[in-house]
Every structure is written in C-alpha cells, then in structure tokens.
C-alpha cells in the first residue's frame, strides 16, 4: 500500500515535529462530482478571500463541496498575529476595496446561499476598525440575496467598540459572532497584548443589548467559538462556556486546534471525540441554544445548521 500523502499543513512542519494524526482527524480530498471546483472558480474569479483558504480550514473540501464558503473581507493581511492563526499578519497595503461588498454579494447570489457568513482580518489601522465595510457588505447582501440570513464573525474593534457595534448592528445581521478562542489563562499568550478575554465577553453581551434597544429592536443571535488542544484543561473549557453563557451567548462551537506551521503554537494534545461529546453535554446543561463540538468543528462549520438548532430549540 502506498504511503499516505501529506497535507499542505503537514508538509509545512519539519518531519520531527509532525504529530501523528488520529483517525478521527483525517479528512477526504474533494471529489470530482462535488461543487468544490465550481465554488473555487467563482470565488477566485471574483477576487475574493475566504477564511477557508486563508486559515487552511480542514473542512474546505466538505464545505465547498456543499456549495458554501466563509467570506473574508477587509483584505488578506491582519494587524494581529495570534499564535494559533495562519492568516497572514503585517501592515495592510491600503484601505479596503470599496467594490468588495458588491462582488461578495454577487458571488453569494450565484452560489444561491441561504445563510451567508462574513468574517475579516483585524484592521487596527482603520479609524472605524472596518465596521463601515461590514455594514456595506451586509447592505449589499440584503440587496442581492434578500432571503438569506447573514452572520458576521467580527474582530473586537479595539478602541472603537461601541461605535463599531452601532454601525454594524444598524444593518441588522441575523447572527453576531465573536470568537473568544481560548480559556482565560491562555488568552494573553495565545492572542497577544491587544486582545482581551473580558473585552470579548463584553462585546458579545453588548451586541445583544444594542440589538434589543435598537429602533426597532430585533432578536440578535450571538455566538462564540473555542479552540482546544492549546494546553487548556477540560474544566477550563467548561468555565469558558459558563462565562459565555453568563454574557448571553446563544451558540458555542468547540473544535480541535491544528498547528498550521512550525512557527505557530504547538498542539498540546489530540482531544478525543468522547471529550467533545462531554463538552456538548456540559454546554447544553448550561443552557446554550446550540452547541457544536467536535474534532473538525470550526466557528462557521455548518453555520446554517447551528443557527437553525439555536432558533428551533
């Protein structure tokens, strides 16, 4: 039997540092009869970025094969450098492309998306931290795919939080997502000095308050994600879920960390599927409307199903 071909992620690691993947972490390549290649052609043809590619998501074959993708706006360069994230970091070349929202909306329409997920890099260099570009994107999507629900996965809008929330939520996205990423103890080391565990909790709680007091008010769904395998304990994961639920978060996702290169934080452990099932039970007991926990789960993985589970529970 020929040796298994290494994925790009595995090839990026020195041989001595390649942790052996358990069976439950293996994914299939795109099949010839899936929509993967059609989606890739559309996205690349429109000059759009996706977190699927930029972050080397292991689910890209499955999600693009289903005809879905998570769009990344505000360029391909992040002003942060989180230790677990593969997205390119540095100084962005210039302001956001003003035509990006329209191209994104047109592509979402061509893909016949019923639930659109939009995320971005951090843009600490912009006066509004990118909030206006999020708003423009939501408006374009409402015009091109009026029946689709819209989910935004935003940065923390450092230093412009209150104003940014007002700008984004004025366009009434259906889901507001901000990932807390890791437990309180590891947060400073993994996310850097600019990020704050407590600010993430505040942002999620404040988003729901802004929507509730908007004119007219509307029922915003809030959501956050946790990565495991960075050195946390299971009890710390539950404590993080408790903090999120205490700040009104409706949906939580929990997935396995994958080291994208030798320069990034090392994998501490492979979390067993049984542990993810236990996380799900603990989250449901805390009262979340939806808990998606599994080795390959990511924040926007099957986001339409996450939303449906939370609104129908």
N, C-alpha and C positions, 0 to 999 in steps of 0.2 A: 504494500500500500504506500503510495507516495506521501511524503511529509505534508502536513497542513501548511498552506501558505499563510505567512504572517500578514496581519492587517497593517495599514499605514501607521496606526498608533503604536503597534508593537515594534515595527521596524524603526521607529524614532528613538527607541530605547537601546542602550548598549546591551549586548547579549546577557551579561551577568546580572542586569537589572530588570530583566523581563519576568515579572511574576507569572507563574503558571495559572492560566485562567481555568476556573472550574467549568464544568459542562454547562451550568445554568447561565454562564455569561457569554456563550457563543451565539453569534448571530449569522443569519444567512445573507448571502450576496443577493443583489437584485435579480429577479427572474426576468427572462426575456419577454414574458407576456404581461408584466406589471406596467403600471403607469409611471414608473420611476423615470424612464428616459424622456417621456413627454414632459413631465414636471421639470426635469433638469433643463430641457431645451427652452421651456417657457421662461424660467427664472433667469437663466444666463442670457437669453435673448433680450430680456427687459433690463439687464444690467443691475439686477437686484442682489442683495446679500441675504443669506439665511443663517440663522444660528445653527441650523442642521449641519452646514458645511463648516462655518467658522469655528464652531466648538467641537467639531468631529463627533457629532452625536452618533452613538451606536445604532440608533433606530432609523437612520436615514433611509435605508432600503425599504423598511416596512412602511414608514410614514409616506414617503414619496410614492411608494408602490400603491398606497391607498388614495393617492391624489391630494395629499395635504403637505403643508410645509409651514415653518415658523419664520416669518419675515424679520430681518434685522435692519432697522433704519438708522439714520444718522452716520452712515459710513461704516468702514471696516476697522477703524482704529479707536481703541478705548483709552481713555485718560487714566484708567486704573490698571493695576497689574496684580490681580488676585492670584494666589499661589496655585490654585486648582484649575484655572481657566486658560484655555488655549487661544482665545480670541486675541488678535494682535493688539499690543499696547504701545503707546507712544504719544506723539503730538500729531493730532489730525491735520491733514493738508489744508483744509479750508472749511468754510461754512457748509451746512447741509445742502444737498441738491434740492432746489425748490420743486423740481418735477418728479422727485422720487415718490411722493404720496400718490400722484396720479398713475404712475407706472405700476406701483404696487396694487392699487385698486383695480386697474385694468387686468392685471395678471390674476388677481383673486377672482374676478368675474370669469375669465377664461377657464379657470380651474373649477368653476362652479362651487366654490367653497360656501358652506353653510355656517361655519364658525371660523373666524379669521383670528390668528394670534400674531401680534406685533410686539417685538422686543427691540432692544437697541443696545449699543455700546454706551458707556458713560461718557458724557460730554461736559466735563467740568470747565472746559474752555469757553462755553457759550453762556451769555448773560442769563438766559432762561433755562439753561441746562438741557435744552432740547424739547421743552414742554410744548412750545408752539408747533414744532414739527410733528409731534404726536397728535396734536389737535387737528392739524391739516390732514394727516393720514386718516384719522377717524372720519373727518368730513368727506374725504374722497371715497372712502369705503361705503359710507352711507349712500352716496350718490350712485355708485356703480353696482353695489351688491346690497340693496336696501333691506332684503330679508335676512341677511346673515347677522349672527351675533358677533360681537367684537370683544376680544380680550387683549388687554395691554399688559405687558410684563416690563415694568419700568425700572430705571435706576432710582437712587434715593434723592436726586435733585438737590444735592448738597448745597446748603446756604440759600436755597430758593424754594424750599419745600412747600410752604403754604401757598405761595403764588402759583407754583407749578401744578399743584393739585387742583386749584381753581380753574386753571387753563385747560387741563386735560379732562377733568370731570364735567366741565361745561358741555362737552361733546357727548356725554352720556355713554361711555363704553359699558358693556354688559358685565365684564369681569375686570377687576383691578388686581394685578398680581405683582408682588414684590418679594423676591426670594431672600429669606434670612440666611440661607445656605448652610450654616453650621451652628454648633452649640455655642453658648456664651463663652465658655472657657477658651475655645479655639478661634473665636471670631477675630480678635485683633491680629493674631499671627497669620491667619489664612486670608483675611480681607484687607489688611493694611490700616494705616492710621486714619485715613479719610472715612472709612466705613464705621458704622456703629450698630451694635446689636439692638440697643434701645431705640435708636432712631428708626430702624427698620420696623420695630413693633409700633412705634408712634405713627409712622407713615401709613401703615395698614389700618390702624384704628381711625386715624384722622380722615382717610379716604372715605370710609363708611359714614363718618359724621358729615362730611361735606356733601355727599350724595343725599343724605337724609334731610339736610336743611336747605338743599337747592330749591330753586323755584322753576318748575315744580320738582318736588322730591321724587327720587326713584330708588328702587331696591337694588343697590350695587352688591355684587358678589365679590368677596375678597378672598385672596388665595396666596399661598406661600409654599416654598419648597426647601427641602433639607437634603444635603448630600451626606452619606455615611461612608465610613472607611477612611476617615481622615485622622482618627485617633480618639474619637469620642466613645463614651460608653452608651449602652442601650438606655440606661436610666437618664442620661443627659439628653438623649433624643426625646424621650417622653417628657422631660422637663421643658424642652423647647416647644414641643407640641402644646403643652399646658400654657406656656407663655403666649403662643399664637392664638389659642382658643380664648384666653383671657382678654385678648385685644380684638375679639370679634371676628377672627378669620374663619371663613366658611369651608375652605378646601385646603388640604395639605397634600403635598407629594413628597415621597421619600425614595431615593434611588442610590445605587452604588457609585462611588467615585471611581473614575478611571484616570490613571495618570497619563496625561497627553504627551509628555516628553520628559527627558531626564532632568530638565531644569525646573520641573514642577514638583509640588509636594508628593512624597511617596505614598503609595497605598499602604495603609496600616493593616487592613485585613479585608478578606472577601466575606461579606455579610451573607449568611445562609438564607435561602428562601423562607425557612421556618421563622427566622427572626423578622423578616419583612411581614409575614402573616401576623406575628405578635404585635408589631408596630401598628398594623391596621386595626387590630382588636383594641389596642390602647387608645388610638385616635378616635375610633367610633365611640368608645366609652366616655371620652372627653366631650363628645357632642358635635364633632365636625359633620357637616352635611355630606362630605365626600372625603375619603382617604384613599389615595392611590399610592401603594408602597410595593416595590419590587426591585429586583436587581437592575433591570434596564429602564425603570421608570425615570422620566425626566419631567421638568415642570410643565412643558407643553405637550407631553406624550398623551395622545388621545384626549386632547383638551376638551373636545366636544362631549366626550363621554363623561369626563369629570364634571363639567357644567351640568349635564343632564342629571347625573347622580345627585348633585347637591340641590338642584331645584325640584327634584321629584321626591326627595326623602321626607 
